[in-house]
Amino acid sequence: MMPIHTVQQIHYLDCLPLRRDVLWPSLTPEQCAVAGDEDALHFGIYIDQQLASCLSLFTVDANTFQVRKFATASAFQHQGLGTALLRHAIAHARAAGGQRIILNARTSAGGFYQRHGFNRIGEIQERHGVPFVTMALNL
């Protein structure tokens, strides 16, 4: 049986070191902040007082949310943390009246999002040498 992971709302500054470690190791944590972080919701899971996984949920418009900067520390991957966070973000978007969630998935993570109902809506692109594709989930 998969362990229960407690998702909590966190401050975006708490996300920056994990974003750096997982997504952009060549940057400083401060360089991993993105426009709108101050207004977005940030969710995380702590294990032994260490932030193990986090994601940010941005409001695009009254009907659309965007998942951004989803990161799980390598030592905690494949343990259900990402699934717990994504399900929490989906439930939050639904409860807020959202009709759609979009995200830009690294192509290496596309299968994870497809297992959660996301569909590819764009062509593969590359940013900073990383291939990604836009995906969406209708709520």
C-alpha positions as CSV (number, residue, x, y, z in Angstrom):
1,M,0.0,0.0,0.0
2,M,1.3,3.5,-0.9
3,P,2.1,5.7,2.1
4,I,0.0,8.7,2.7
5,H,1.8,12.0,1.9
6,T,0.5,15.2,3.5
7,V,0.4,18.0,1.0
8,Q,0.6,21.5,2.5
9,Q,0.6,25.0,1.1
10,I,4.1,26.5,1.3
11,H,5.8,29.8,0.5
12,Y,7.4,30.1,-3.0
13,L,10.8,30.9,-1.5
14,D,10.8,27.4,0.1
15,C,10.5,25.9,-3.4
16,L,13.5,27.6,-4.9
17,P,16.3,25.3,-3.7
18,L,14.4,22.2,-4.8
19,R,13.6,23.8,-8.2
20,R,17.3,24.5,-8.6
21,D,18.4,21.0,-7.5
22,V,16.0,19.2,-9.8
23,L,15.2,21.4,-12.7
24,W,18.0,23.9,-13.2
25,P,21.2,22.8,-11.3
26,S,23.3,25.4,-13.1
27,L,21.3,28.3,-11.7
28,T,21.2,29.9,-8.3
29,P,18.0,29.3,-6.3
30,E,17.1,32.9,-6.8
31,Q,17.3,32.5,-10.5
32,C,14.7,29.7,-10.3
33,A,12.0,32.2,-9.3
34,V,9.5,33.0,-12.1
35,A,7.2,35.9,-12.7
36,G,4.0,35.5,-10.8
37,D,5.4,33.3,-8.0
38,E,4.2,35.9,-5.5
39,D,0.6,35.4,-6.6
40,A,0.6,31.7,-7.3
41,L,-0.2,28.8,-4.9
42,H,2.7,26.6,-3.9
43,F,2.2,23.1,-2.6
44,G,4.8,20.8,-1.0
45,I,5.4,17.5,0.8
46,Y,8.0,17.3,3.5
47,I,9.7,14.1,4.6
48,D,11.7,14.4,7.8
49,Q,11.5,18.2,7.7
50,Q,13.0,18.2,4.2
51,L,11.0,19.5,1.2
52,A,10.8,16.4,-0.9
53,S,8.5,17.6,-3.7
54,C,6.8,20.8,-4.7
55,L,4.7,22.3,-7.5
56,S,3.3,25.7,-8.2
57,L,-0.3,26.4,-9.4
58,F,-0.8,29.6,-11.3
59,T,-4.2,31.2,-12.2
60,V,-4.2,31.9,-16.0
61,D,-7.8,33.1,-16.1
62,A,-11.1,32.4,-14.4
63,N,-11.3,28.9,-16.0
64,T,-7.7,27.9,-16.4
65,F,-4.9,27.0,-14.1
66,Q,-1.3,26.2,-14.9
67,V,1.0,23.8,-13.1
68,R,4.6,25.1,-13.2
69,K,7.9,24.2,-11.6
70,F,7.0,20.7,-10.5
71,A,10.0,19.1,-8.8
72,T,10.7,16.0,-6.7
73,A,14.1,15.4,-5.2
74,S,15.8,12.4,-6.8
75,A,15.9,10.4,-3.5
76,F,12.1,10.7,-3.2
77,Q,11.1,10.0,-6.8
78,H,8.8,7.0,-7.7
79,Q,7.3,7.0,-4.2
80,G,3.9,8.6,-5.0
81,L,4.8,12.2,-3.9
82,G,4.3,13.6,-7.4
83,T,1.0,11.8,-7.8
84,A,-0.2,13.2,-4.4
85,L,0.8,16.7,-5.3
86,L,-0.7,16.6,-8.8
87,R,-4.0,15.2,-7.4
88,H,-4.0,17.9,-4.8
89,A,-3.5,20.6,-7.5
90,I,-6.2,19.1,-9.7
91,A,-8.7,19.0,-6.7
92,H,-7.8,22.6,-5.8
93,A,-8.4,23.8,-9.4
94,R,-11.8,22.0,-9.6
95,A,-12.9,23.4,-6.2
96,A,-12.0,26.9,-7.5
97,G,-14.2,26.5,-10.5
98,G,-11.4,25.7,-12.9
99,Q,-12.3,24.0,-16.2
100,R,-8.8,23.3,-17.4
101,I,-5.2,22.8,-16.2
102,I,-2.3,23.3,-18.6
103,L,1.4,22.6,-18.2
104,N,4.6,22.4,-20.1
105,A,6.0,18.9,-19.5
106,R,9.5,17.9,-20.1
107,T,9.1,15.1,-22.7
108,S,10.7,12.7,-20.2
109,A,7.8,13.3,-17.9
110,G,5.0,13.1,-20.5
111,G,4.0,9.6,-19.6
112,F,3.4,10.6,-15.9
113,Y,1.0,13.3,-17.0
114,Q,-0.8,11.1,-19.5
115,R,-1.4,8.6,-16.7
116,H,-3.2,11.4,-14.9
117,G,-5.4,12.3,-17.8
118,F,-3.4,15.1,-19.5
119,N,-3.3,15.2,-23.3
120,R,-0.7,16.7,-25.5
121,I,-1.9,19.9,-27.1
122,G,1.2,21.2,-28.8
123,E,4.3,20.2,-30.6
124,I,7.6,19.4,-28.9
125,Q,9.7,22.5,-28.3
126,E,13.0,23.1,-26.7
127,R,13.9,25.7,-24.0
128,H,17.5,25.9,-22.6
129,G,18.3,22.6,-24.2
130,V,15.3,20.8,-22.6
131,P,12.6,19.3,-24.9
132,F,9.0,19.9,-23.6
133,V,5.4,19.7,-24.8
134,T,2.3,21.6,-23.7
135,M,-0.3,19.3,-22.2
136,A,-3.8,20.0,-20.8
137,L,-6.4,18.3,-18.6
138,N,-10.1,19.2,-18.9
139,L,-11.7,19.2,-15.5
